[in-house]
Amino acid sequence: DVSATRSIETVRGTVDVPETPLRVVTLEPVELDTTVALGVVPVGTAVLSEDSGVPSYLGTEAADIATVGTVAEPTIEDIAALQPDLILGTETRHAEYYDQLAAIAPTVFMASQSDPWRENVRFVGRTLGKEDTAEELLTAYENRCAEIAEKHDTAGKTAQLIRPRAGELTLYGPTSFAGSTLECAGFTTPPRPEWADEISVDLSPELAAEAAADLIVVTASDPSDPAAIPASITANAAVLPNPHAVDLSYWITGVGPMGGQTVLDDIDRILSE
C-alpha cells in the first residue's frame, strides 16, 4: 500500500513518512552513506562540493545520484523537480529550509551532524523502516574494528588524525567520525582538554609537535601527491613519525557504515605495511 505511513519522532516533532520510501533525497553525508548502505539509493543528494560530487567510495550505484546543490546550500527547485517522497536533512544545517522542504515531501531532520554518527545511522535506519539492517551494518563495522585491533595489536598505542588547512592544522578527536573509527580499532587519541566538547581543534603549524602520536594520519584530496603531507609535519619527524596520507573524501566526509568500512580498510593497509 503506497499510502501506508509510519510515525518518526524528530527534532521537529512527529513526522509521518511513507512505509516504503522509494524516492529519497538526502542533504547530509551520513544520510547519503546510510541510505546507500541500506539499499535505498537516493534519487538526489546534496554534496559537500559541486566539484567532487558524490563520493566515489560509495560505488557505482551511487555515481548516478542527481546532485541538488551543496550540504551548506541545497537547491530547493532541484529537490522539488525530483518529486521525492521523503527528504532527510539536519536541523543544525538546514533549519532555514525546513518549511520549503516540508511543502515538497515529508521531511525528517536529524538534530546535528556532530552527534555521535552511529546514532545518526540508527535514526536513518528507523526513518527508512530498516532499523534491524542498520544495526547489522554497525555490528559488522564494530566486528571489523575488533579484528584489526587484534591483528595489529593496537592496544596501548595512540593515533592522531590531522587535516591540513590554509595556515593551520586541524586535529580530530575521539568523537569525530574518523577519530572514533581509530578508537574503535583499538587506538587512543592523545588527550586534550578540547575533546570534552569539541570534535576537532585547530593548531598553528608551529605547534605541530603537539599532535604527537604513535600513528599519524594526514588527510589529503590526493594522498598520492608527494606534497600531500605539509612541511610542518615532516619537520617534526621525531614526534610525528612516518605520517600516512589518506583520502579526505572518506576519512572526513565519508560518515556512515560504508565510509567506516573504507576507513578501516585504510587502517588495516597502513598497519600491514
N, C-alpha and C positions, 0 to 999 in steps of 0.2 A: 504494500500500500504506500504509494509515493507521498501521501498526505500525512502519514504517521509521524509523530514527533516525540522527542524526549526533552525533558527539562534539565538544563545545566545551570548550576549555581556559578555566577561570575561576579567580577568586581562591580558590574553594573546591575546586579540583581539576577533574577531568574530569567533565562532566555530559552525559548522553545526552538529546538533545532531539528532538522529532518532526521528521521530514524536512520536512514542510509544516505548521507550526503554524497552527491556524485560530482558536483561542480564547486570545488572548494578554492577559495583564494586565500593565500597566506601573506601576512605582512611582516613576519618576524622569522629570522633564520631557524630558531628551534622549532617553529611551527612547520616550516618547509621541510626540514630534515625528518621530523617525526611523521608527517603525513606520508612522505615518500616511503619511509621505513615501514609504515603500516599498510602500504599497498594502495593508498588513496592519493594518487599523483594529482597535485593541484592543477587546475586549468590556468591559474595565473599566480604570480608571486611578486612581491616587492623584493628588490635586490639591494645589497649594500652599495654596489656601484654599477652604473649602467655599463661601464667599460668591461668589467669582468663578468657581469651577467650571472646566470645560475651556476653555482659552484660545480666544477667538473667531477668532484669526488662523489656526487650523488648519482652518477652513472648515466647511461644513455637514455633511459626512460624519462629522466628529468630534463634532458637537454632541450626538449621541445616545449617546455612550460613557457607560456607568454609572460613577459615582464610588465608590471603595472607601476612603473616608477620606482623610487628608492624606498628603503625602510624609513628613512627620515621624512620623505615626501612622496607618499603614494599618490597615484593619479586616479582620481575618482571616476573620470569619464572612461578610462581604460578598464577599470574594475566593472563598471556598470555594463560595458559592452560585452563582457564575458558571460553575462547572465548567471552569476553564481547562485548556488542555493545555500551557501554558508561562507562567511568571511571570518577569518581568525586574525586578531591583532593584539596590541599590547597597550594597556592604559597609559603607561609612562611615556610611550612614544606617539600614540595615535588618538589621544583623548579628543583633540580638536576635530577629528574626522568622524567621530562616532555617529552622530546624528545622520550625516550624509550616507555613511555606510549602512546603517540600520534601515535606511529607506530603500536600499537596494536588495538586501537579503538579511536573514538572521545573522547577527554579528556577535561574536564571542571574544572578549578580551581577557588575556592573562593580566595579572596585576603588574608585573615588571619583568623585563628581560634579565635583571640582575638577581632575581630569585633563584634558589637552587635549581639547576637545569633539569635534574631528574624529576622534580615536582612538576615542572612545566611540561615535560614529556607525558607524565601521567595525566595532566589536565587535558592535553590534546587527545590522548587516548580516550578519556571519558567523553569528550566532546564528539568524537567520531564513532562512539559506541564500540571501541576496540581496547577497552581497559586491560583485558587479560593479555592481549598481544603486546601492548606497551610494556606491561610488567615482564613478559618473557624477553623482550628486547633488552630491558635494563638488567635482568638476571644474566643474560648472555654476556653483556658488557662487563658486569662485575666478576663473572667466572673467568673471563679472559684476563682481567686485571690480576686476579689471583694466580693464574698460570704464569704470567710474565714475572710477577713478584717472586714466585718460587724458582722459576727457571734461571733468573738472573740475580737472585739473592739480593734484592734491593733494600731489605730491612736495614735501618740504621743509616742509610745514605740520603743525602739531600739533593734536591733538584730545584733549579730556578729557571722559569721561562721569562725571556726578555724580548720585548718588542721595540726595536729602534724606531724612533720617530724624529721628525725635524728637530735637531737640537736637544733631544733628550732620550732617555731610555725608560720605557715603561716596564715595570716588573709586575708579574701576575701572581696573585696569592692563591691560597688553598680553596677559596670559594669561587674562583673563576672557573670557566669550563675546562680549559687545558690544565690549569693548576690542580683542579680536583681529579683530573684523569691521571696526572703524575702521582698524586697521593693515593689514588685507587690502586695504582701499580706498585705501591709499597714505599714510595719515596716520601720524604718530609720536606715541606717548603721551609727554608730558613726563616725563623720567627722575626716578625716586625710588628710594632705596635699598630700599624695601619690595618693589619689583617682583621682586626676586631670588627671593623665596619666598612672596609673598602675591598673591592676585588682586585684593585691594582694601585700602584704608586709610581709617581714619576721621579726619576733621578737625573741630575745633570751628568753629562758624560764624565766629568772629572771625578764623580763619586762612583764610577762603575764598579770599583772593587767591593763596594757594599753588597753587590749581588753574589758574592762568593758562595759556591755550592759544588758538590761532587759532580753533578751533571748540569751543564749549561746548555740550554736550548734557545736558539735565537730565530725569531720568525722573519721570513723574507717573502716578497712576492715571487722571486725566482731563487730558490735555495741553491741552484747550481751555479749562480753567479759568484765568481771568486770574491767580489766585493760585498757579498751579502752580509758578512759579519763586520761591523764597523770597527775602526781603529781603536776606539775607546775600550772595546772588549779584548781585541787581540793584544793590546799593550799591557793587559793585566793577566798574562798567562799564568802567573804563579797562583792566583786565587780564582781565576776563571779558566780552568784547564780545558783544552780540547773542545771548544764550543761547536755545537752542531746546528747547522742552518736547517730550518724546517718550513713547510709551506703555510703561510699566513691564512690561506683560504680555508683550511680546516682547523688549524691549531687555534685560531682566534675566532673565526666566524662559523666553523662547522659544528655549531651547537646541536647536539641530539645524538641518538643511538648510532647513526651511520658515521657521523663525524667522530664520535667517541671511538668506534672501532678503527677508523682510519688513523687517528692519533696513536692508538695502541699498536697498530702496525708499525708506525714510525719508531715508537719507543722500543719495540722488540728488535727492529732492524738496527737501530743505533747501538743498543746494548749487545747485539750479536757481532758487531764489527770488531 
